[in-house]
Amino acid sequence: QLGELKRVIWVITDWYRSQSYYDSSSWRATWEGEGGGVLLNQCPHQLDLWQWMCGMPCEIRSFMQYGKGRNIEVENDVTTYARYPNGAVGIFTSSTHDTPGTNRLEITGDLGKLVVERSAITFYKNKMGEAEFNRTYTQGFGEPGYEEIAIPITEKETGHNGILQNFTNAILHGEPLLAPGEEGILGLSISSAMHLSDWTGKPVDPMAIDEDLFYQLLQEKIQHSTFHKETKAQTLNTENTY
């Protein structure tokens, strides 16, 4: 329905976390305890969905800020530029210090654009493919036009409860897994490429990561960490959170 992928933009900044959240446990937001910040704690599901829907990018260039507005040592502000084998591009932006935050996904193809925001899916369907319009239109200024279509959302549970039920059904009844374990490496490859790109200041292919270099740099961050924080173990209220 969308045709060939041209652009994907995901702004997900509604992971707001106050300092009290980070102070609730000593392992939170540390290189030794988590190995990263927003990418490893809050965003793994989105990174997995990003590659599941759009495929793996062939190049990533990432820019991060560490401890922005918070007494932490890991990344809590990320902006990443991605390139795909067909020439499409992507932007992924996330943070834990914006409020109110945004969760908006746009996927643009030759035949239109899909927007997912505020529990709604909208398809802007081009009346003609952009490539064909560009090839045949002769009047200078103009666009192919589009139809706005609201896509209904079915009630099938595909969040945590749905995945756990699917896992149970796979054990009991042989139901195919929606998210088999080997799928996890792809989203992790993207987050590792993001880290490595920022640490080295260079673009990284997430399918060809220098794992030894990544491990070396991560260990250096752990060993040279001078970060210390006072923590008070407590049980947090997770109502209305993810």
N, C-alpha and C positions, 0 to 999 in steps of 0.2 A: 504493500500500500504506500510506503514511503519512497520506494525506489532506492537507488544507490545512495549510501550514506555520504553526506557532505560535511556535517558539523554536529557535534554533541557538546552541550554546555550543561554542567550540573553544579549549581550553587547550593551547598548544604551547610548552612551556618546556624542551624537551630539546635546545636549540641551544647547550649550554654551550660558552663560549669563554673561555679564560684570558687573562691579560694578554700572555703570550708569543705568542699567536696574533695579537693586534692589533699587537704590536711587530715582527712578521716582515716587514712592508712599510709604507712611509710613507703609501700611499694608503688603507690600511684605516681604517675608522671615522672618516673625516674628511668634512666637508661638501664640500670641494673634490674629494676623491678619489672618494667614493661618492655623495654627496648624501643620505646617510641611514645608518641602522644596520641593526638587525635586520629592519626592514620591507623594505629594498631588497636586502640580502645574503642573509638566511636564509629569509624568509617569502614571497617572490613566488609560489612554487608553491602554498602553502596559500591565499593570497589569491585566486589564480586558481581553485582548486578550490572555495573557499567560494562565489564568485559563480556558478560553473558549476553547482553543485548547488542552490543556494538562490535564485539570482537576485540582481540588484543591489539593495542597500538604497537607500532614498530619503533617509536622513539618518544621519550619523555624528557621534558625539561622542567624542573620543579624549583620553586622558590619558597622558602619557609622562614617563619619567625618563631623563635624559641622563648617561651615564658613571656609572651606579650601580655602585659597587664596582670600577670600572675607570678607568684613565687614558685616556679617550676623550672625544670631544665630541658624539657622535651618540646617538640613542636606543638603549638596550638593555633597556628595560622598557616595555611597551605594554599598556594596557587600553582597549578600545574598545567602546562601546555603539552598536548599529545598530537602525534602524527600517525596516520594509518597508511597501510600499504597502497590503498587506492587514491591517496592524496587528501583524504578527509582529515579534518583537524578536530581537536577536542580541548575543552577547558574544564578543569575540576577544581573547585574552590571550597574550602572547608575551614571552620574555626570553632572554638569553644568559648569565645569572649564577646560575640555579637548578640545583642538583644534589642528589639525582637529579631530573631533570626529568619532565614529564608530556606525553604527546601523546594527548589524549582529545577526540573529537568526538561531540557529542550533537545529534541533529536530532529535534525533537518536533513531531508533527502531530496532527490530530484523531483519527487512528486508531491512534496508538501512538508509540513512540520507537525510534530507531536509535542504537546506541552503537558507535563504532569505537575500539578501544584494544588495544594489545599484539598487533597482527596478527590480531585477531579482530573479527568483526562480529556484533552481537546485536540482534535485532528483538524488542521488547516490544510484541506485537500486542494492542490492546484488543479485548475481546469485543464491545464496542459503541462507536461513535464518541462522543467526549466530549460533543459538542454535542447529540447525540440523547439520551444518558444524562442530561444536565443538564435537558433539556426534559421528559423523561418520568418521572424518578425522583422519588418522593414521600416517602421514608423519612428524609430529613435526612442523617445520616452514611452514607457508602457510596461506593464507586467501581465502575466497570464491570468491573474485573478484567482480567487480561491473560494471554497465553500467551507464554512465553519461547522464542524460536526462534534457533538458531545458524545464521547464514548462511554457507554454504560459500564459500571464496575460490578462484576459478579460478587456474590457473597462468599465464595469459597475461601476458607482460611488458609493463607499461605505465609503467615508470620511464624513466630516461634511455635505456637500451638500446632499449626499445620505441619511444620517440618518434623516436630516430635511425633505426631501421629503417623506421618509417612514413614519415619524410621521404625516405629513400632510395627506398622503394617508390613514393612519389608521383612522384619524378623519373623513375624507370625504367619504371614501369608505370601511372602515372596513378591510383594508389590515393588515395582521399580523405584529406586531412590530419586527424588527430585534433585538432591544435592549430594552426590557421592563424594567421598573423602578426597579423591584426587582433584576435584574441582577447586579445592581450597588453595592450591599452589598458585593458581593464576592471579587471584586477587592479591595474594601476598607478594607475588612477583612485581605487581604494579606498585605497591607501597614501598617495597625494597628499592625499586628503581627510582621512585620519588626521593627517598632518603639519599641514595647514592648520588643522584644528580645534584641535589643541593649541597652535599658534602664536598663534591669534587668540582662543582661549577660547570659541569659538562652534561650534554644529553646522554641518555642511557636507553638501550634497547631492553625492555623488560623480559624478553625471551632469551637474552644472552647476557645476563648479569655476571659480572666478575664477582663470584661468591666469596672468594678469598679476600678480595679488597674490601667488600662490604663487611665481612666478619672482622677484619683487622681494624677498620675505622670504628665499628661499633664497640669493640673491646677497648680501644683507646679512649672513647668517650666514657666508658664505665670506669676504667682505671684512673683517669685523670679528673673524674668528677669531684668537685669541691662543694657539691650541693648537699645541704643538710636542712632539714625542716623538723619542727616540733609537731608531732602528731598526737591525736587523742582518739583512740579506737572508739567508734560509735556505730550504731545502726542507723542508716540513713533512710528517710522516707522516700520511696521510689514511686509514689502515686503520680499518675499522669506523666511518667517519663517513658522512654523507649524500653 
